[in-house]
Amino acid sequence: MGEAQGTGGALDVPVIDLSGWRYGTAEDRAAVATAVDEAARTVGFMQITGHGIPESTAAGLAAAMDAFFGLPPDEKRALCAPPEINRGYTPPKAEKLSLSLGVASPEDLFEAFNVGVDAGAPHGPYAGAVLPAEHFPANLWPDPAAVPGFRAAVEEWFTRAGALARRLTEVFAVALGLEEGYFAPYTHRSVDVLRMNNYALPYGETVVDKRQMGMGAHTDYGIVTVLWADRVPGLQILATDGTWHDVVPAEGAVLVNLGDALARWTDDRWRSTLHRVLPPTDADGRLVRRRSAAYFHDGNHDAVISALPGCVEPGARPLYEPVTIGEHIAAKLAGSRALRPNEDAAREAARLRSASESAGA
């Protein structure tokens, strides 16, 4: 396991130009795959330029988020869903992401709105497929009169981010010494979710409690996350020396990080890195605006994660037992959304922390 290095309090997250993969020569594509492998081994995060997502799409998403999160609290709460349904609105202090790793903490400050693949949508990407509603529930959308253009802007970003995530899995396959389309049978009906986040206090509160986190320490659950975020400090990544480092997106880049499913698939050859968000505050302890939108590309609900070819030494035993994506995601969400500690994940997290400490020693 390589080391994630920091400079001046900020973690060195590699910037990778994906245009070499999309339009380049065989040598260009090989260079991109090599850069991705290095970032995946050492940091688990990368900054992607040349991603092909227009700036107008990102601007439309940001405006849509501002309009929705600016609604009165009661209008937003009307779009809350039960914890087991990963859709709709989440108020501030309603979740504890650290519980997805079995770690108790105060409630997180972020508010969020989730949309995902809707199995019942007649013209969606999986139209005509018979898919379980528990993994593909219907989306909840705000009243178009209250937030004009919200759905169109969000769906445009969802489509673009999803295309980027799938392109990245092609690069991942080559970087791991597999055929370019290796992951396609595991992701052609992926349980994908877009979570839009806004850092906010519950109605009536004005100053952040010093014990609060914007978003508690966690790893992402699936294969890969495509993250748009304001260029405002708050996001931190745990380096292999056990210290937290700030990460601010480069101009025009989207942040990409690997999730637990891919780390398990690679038998921890690649990293699913602990990260958190500190409350973005001014000198008086009042929140400043910070928004993000995380597109989670998680894989097919019935895809079985077991060690990939070439990721386990001959004669060695894989670190993880096989599990389906659906089982894995459900266990994680039971922690973060239903506030039930994930004991299996706690054991995994302790082992990963121990490995990181050994690597940084």
N, C-alpha and C positions, 0 to 999 in steps of 0.2 A: 504494500500500500504506500503510495507516494505522499508527500507532504503538501498541504496548502499553505502558501507563504503569504505574509502580510507586509505591507510597507506603509509606515506612517499611520497606523491604525486602520488602514483600509486593506481588504483582501485583494490580492492580484487575481482577478477573474479574467481568464483569457478572452480576447475579442476574436471571433472567428467569422470571416466573410464567407457566407454560404453561396455567393454568386459563383465561386469557383466550382461548386458542386452542380449548380444548375446549368451553367453555360460553358464550363471550362473543359480542358483536355483531360485525358486519363491521368496525367501527372497532377493536374490541378485537383481532381477529385480524390486522388490518393493523399494529397497534402491535407485536404480538408478532413478526411477520415482519420489521419494521423493526429491532427490537432484536436479533434473531438475525443479520441482515445486518451490523449494526454490529459485533457481537462477532466474527463470522466474518472480517470484514475486518481487524480490529485486533489481536485476541488469539488467535483460534482455539480458545479455551476459553470456556465459559459455565457458570454454576451454575443448574440448573433446579429451581424449586419448582413446586408444583401439578402434579407429575408423575403422581400417582395411584397410586404404589406404596406399599402399606401399610407402616407401621413394623414390623409383625409379620413381614412378608416379609423385610425387611432383618435383623431380629433372628434369624430362623430361619437365614438364610444365614450370619451371623457365627458362630452356635453350631455349625453344620455344619462350617464351616472350622476352628474351634478343635478340634473333635473329630477331624477328619481329620489336621490337621497335628500333633496331639498323639500320633499313632501312633508306634510304634518305627520307626527309620529303615529297617530291613529290610522291614517291611510296606509302607511307602510305596514303596520302590524296586521292589517286585514289580509296581508299576503303571506303571513307566516304559515309554515307547514309543520306537521309532527316531526320529531327528530329523525325518525326512520326514513322520511322522504326528503331527499337531498335537493330540494327545490325551494324557491321563494325567499322570503325575507328573514333575516336573523337580526334582532336588535342588539345594541351594545350590551356587554356583560351577560350574554346568553350562552356562550360557548367557552370551553377550555380546551384548546388544541393540544395542550400538553398531555391530556388524558388519553390521546391516541397512542401515546408512548407509556401509559400507565403512571404518569407523574402528576401529582396534585399541584394546583397553582390557583391564584385568584382568577376570576373570570376575565376574559379578554375584552378589550375596549372596542374592537372593530364592529361595525355593522356591515352586513353583506346581503347581496341578492344573487341567488343561484338560478341558472337555467342549464338545461342539458338536452341530450338527445331524447326526443319524445317518440316512443314506439308507436303511438297512435296517430302521429301526424301523417296525413294522406300523401304529402309530397316531400317528406323528409328524406334524409340520406338512406334510411333503412326501410323505406316504404314497402309494404307487402310482407315484410319479415314478421314471424311470430316470435315476439320477445317478451320476457317476463316483466310485468309492470313494476315489480319491486326494484328492478334495476333501471328501468326506463319510464319513470312516472311522467305524467303530463306536466308541462310547464305552467307556472302561474305568471300572468302578465298584468302590469298595472293598467288602469283605465286609459285608453288612448287619448281621451279628452284631457286627462290630468297630466300626462307626459307624452305629448305628441312626438312621433317618430322614434320613440324609445325602442320598440321591438325591432324595427328595421335596422337601426344602428347596431344593436346588440347582435342580431343574427348575422349581419355583415362581418363583424369582428369574429364571431364564432366560426364562421365558414373559413375565413382567412387564417385564423390561428390553428384550426384543425388541419388545414392543408399543410401548414408549416410543420406541425407535429408529425404528420405522416411522412413528410420529406425527411425529417430528422431521423425517423426510425430506419429509413433506407441507409442513411449515413452510418447509423449505429451498427447495422448488420455488417456492413463492409469493414468498419473499424474493429469488429469482433471476429473477423475472418470468415464471415458467413456470406451466403448469397444476398444480393441487394434486397430481394423481396422476401427474405426469411420471415419477417414479423407480420407480413400481410395476413396470413390465415389466423393470426392471433388478435388482429386489430380491425378487421373489416366491419365489425359491428361493435365498435368500442364503446364502453360506458364513459362517454366524455361529458364533462361538466365545466361550465364557466362560472367562476365565483368572482363577483365584483365587490371590492372592499372599500369602505370609507371609515376613517378613524374618527370616532365620535364618542361623546359622553351621553349617558341617559339624560332625558329631558329634565332640566332644572339644575343639573350639575355643571359647574364651570371650571373647576380646577382638577387636574389629574392627581389621584392618590399615587404616591411614590412606589407603592407596592404593585401597582397595575402594570400589565404588559399590553402593548397594542395588540400583539398576537403572540401567544406563548410559544416556547421552543417546541419544534416539531420537525418531522420529516414528511415529505409528500408521499402519497400512498401508491401511485400508479407507475406508469412507465416514464413519462416525461411531462414537465410543466412548462408552458409558454407564458411568460409573465410580462405584462405591460405595467409600468409603474411611473408615478411622478418622480422627478429627479430631486427628491427630498430625502434627507437622511432618516433612517429608521430601521431599514432592513439590515440584519446582521447575520453572518455566517460563522459557525464554529470551526476554527482551523484545527489542524491535527495536533497543535501544541496545547489545545484546551482553552484558547483565548477567543473572544468574540471580536469580529472585525466588521466594520461598516462596508456596505456595498451600495453604490449609487449607479443606476444604469448610465452607460455611455450615451452620448447624443445619437439619436436615431437607432439605437439597438434595443432589442428585446432580450430580457434575461431568460435563460433556459436552465432548468435544473432537473436532475434525475430523481426518480421516485423509488420507493421501497421495492416495487415489483421488479424493476430492472436490476436493482442491486441484488435481489434474490436470484434472478435469472442468471446473473453473471457470477454468482457465488462470491459476491463482494469484491470482485475484480474492479467494478465501478462503484462509485460512492453515491449513496443517498444521504445528503449532508444535513445535519441539524441547522435550522435557521429560526429566527424570531424577528419580531418587529417591536422596537421600543416606541413608546408613545411619542409622536412628533410634537414637541412642545416649544413654546417660546420661553424667555427668561422668567416669566411670571407663572410658569406651569400650566399655561393655557394651550390647548391643542391648536396646531396649525394644520392647514389642509394637506392631507396626503391620501392619494387614491391608488388603487392597484386593481388589476384584473388578471386572475390566474386561470388559464385554460389547462385543465387536467386531462391528459390523454392516457386512459387507464387500461385499455385492452378489453377484449370480449369477456363478458361475465363468466363464461364457462371455459375460458382458456386456462390451461393448467401451467403454472409456473414451476419448472424444475430446471436444474442446472443446465446451461447451454453447452453444446459441444466445444471443447477446448478450454472451458473455464474451471475445470477441476483436474488436478494433477492425477496421472494414472495411479490407480490403487488407493487414492484418497476418497474419503466420504464427503459428499456435499454438506455444506453447513446447514441447509434448510430442507425440511420435508416438502414434498410437492403440495401445492394449494391452488385452488382456483382463484381467479381475479375477484369473482363475486364474494367468495368467503373472506378473502383478504380485506377487501374494501369495507365490507359490512362490519368486521371486527374493529377497524379503525374508526369508522363513523360512530359506532356505539360509544367510543370514548369521547370524541370531540363534540358530537351533537347531543347524544343521550346522557353524557356525563357519567359513563360507567368505565372505570379504569380498564385498559386493555393489558391484561397480565402477560400474555404472550409477547406483545410488543415491548413491554417493560423489560423482559428478559433480553430481547434482541437489542434494545437500546443500551442496556448495561454492557453487553458484550461489545457493541460497536464503540462505546466510550472507552472501554478498556483497550481495544485495538488501536484507537486513535492516540491514547496516552502512550502506548508502547511505541507507536510510529514516531511520536514527537519527542521521545526520550533521547 
